[in-house]
């Protein structure tokens, strides 16, 4: 499930609308999006009562690691969702090529951003000292 982290920000009142959007996507032939939305809605209803006792038992550092992993996957999930939305217009081959290039760019930004931020902070501190 590629949009799992999105459930943290969605109210429960939105789930019937997402289920309806899943049906509309199925009508228009976007089976991949329809299936993802349907599975997302069902898991959003079933998993919280099952996972709550588990989350209370798991050590905090493991929860932080899992949160970091989810945050790491968000850009790639966005690229995949964008590729699924653009695929009917561009075709499968062009869409996959675009997804690969966008995923590469996202990975490069994710690797270089901390170093650029550290360099910016160091430059700012050095200017403040002078």
C-alpha positions in Angstrom: 0.0 0.0 0.0 1.7 3.2 -1.2 -0.4 5.8 0.5 -0.4 4.4 4.0 1.1 7.4 5.7 -1.7 9.5 4.4 -4.1 7.9 6.8 -2.4 9.8 9.6 -3.9 13.1 8.3 -7.3 12.0 7.0 -10.5 12.1 9.2 -12.7 9.0 9.3 -15.5 11.0 7.7 -13.5 11.0 4.5 -13.3 7.2 4.1 -16.8 6.9 2.4 -15.7 9.6 -0.1 -12.5 7.7 -0.8 -14.5 4.5 -1.3 -16.8 6.4 -3.8 -13.7 7.7 -5.6 -12.4 4.1 -5.8 -15.6 3.1 -7.6 -15.3 6.1 -10.0 -11.7 5.2 -10.7 -12.9 1.6 -11.5 -15.5 3.0 -13.8 -12.9 5.0 -15.7 -10.6 2.1 -16.0 -7.9 3.1 -13.5 -7.9 -0.3 -11.8 -4.6 0.2 -10.0 -5.8 3.4 -8.3 -9.2 1.9 -7.6 -7.6 -1.1 -5.9 -5.2 1.0 -3.9 -8.0 3.3 -2.6 -10.2 0.3 -1.8 -7.5 -1.5 0.1 -6.6 1.8 1.9 -10.2 2.3 3.1 -10.5 -1.3 4.3 -7.2 -1.3 6.1 -8.0 2.1 7.6 -11.0 0.6 9.2 -9.5 -2.8 10.3 -5.9 -2.1 11.3 -6.2 0.6 14.0 -8.0 -1.6 16.6 -5.6 -4.4 15.9 -2.4 -2.4 16.0 -3.1 -0.2 19.0 -2.1 -2.9 21.6 1.0 -3.7 19.6 2.1 0.0 19.4 1.7 0.3 23.2 4.2 -2.6 23.7 6.8 -1.7 21.1 9.8 0.4 22.4 9.8 4.0 21.5 13.0 3.9 19.5 11.5 1.3 17.1 8.5 3.5 16.6 10.9 6.4 15.7 12.7 4.1 13.2 9.4 3.1 11.6 8.3 6.8 11.4 11.7 7.6 9.7 11.1 4.8 7.2 7.6 6.1 6.4 8.9 9.6 6.0 11.6 8.3 3.7 9.0 6.6 1.5 6.6 9.5 1.1 8.4 11.1 -1.9 8.5 7.8 -3.7 4.8 7.1 -3.0 4.1 10.6 -4.4 6.1 9.8 -7.6 4.3 6.5 -8.0 0.9 8.1 -7.5 1.8 10.9 -10.0 2.9 8.2 -12.5 -0.4 6.4 -12.1 -2.3 9.6 -12.7 -0.3 10.5 -15.8 -0.1 7.0 -17.3 -3.4 7.3 -19.2 -2.2 10.4 -21.0 1.4 9.5 -21.7 1.2 5.7 -22.1 2.8 3.0 -20.0 6.4 3.3 -21.3 6.7 7.0 -21.1 5.0 7.0 -17.7 7.5 4.5 -16.3 10.4 6.4 -17.7 9.1 9.6 -16.1 8.6 7.8 -12.8 12.2 6.5 -12.9 13.6 9.9 -13.5 11.5 11.6 -10.8 12.4 8.8 -8.3 16.1 9.3 -9.1 15.7 13.1 -8.6 13.9 12.6 -5.3 16.7 10.3 -4.1 19.4 12.8 -5.1 17.5 15.6 -3.3 17.0 13.4 -0.2 20.7 12.5 0.0 22.1 16.0 -0.7 19.5 18.1 1.3 21.0 17.4 4.7 24.5 18.4 3.5 23.2 21.6 1.9 21.3 22.5 5.1 24.4 21.9 7.2 26.5 24.0 4.8 23.9 26.8 5.0 23.9 26.7 8.8 27.6 26.8 9.0 27.8 29.7 6.5 25.1 31.6 8.5 27.0 31.0 11.8 30.3 32.1 10.3 28.7 35.3 8.9 27.1 36.0 12.3 30.5 35.6 14.1 32.3 38.1 11.7 
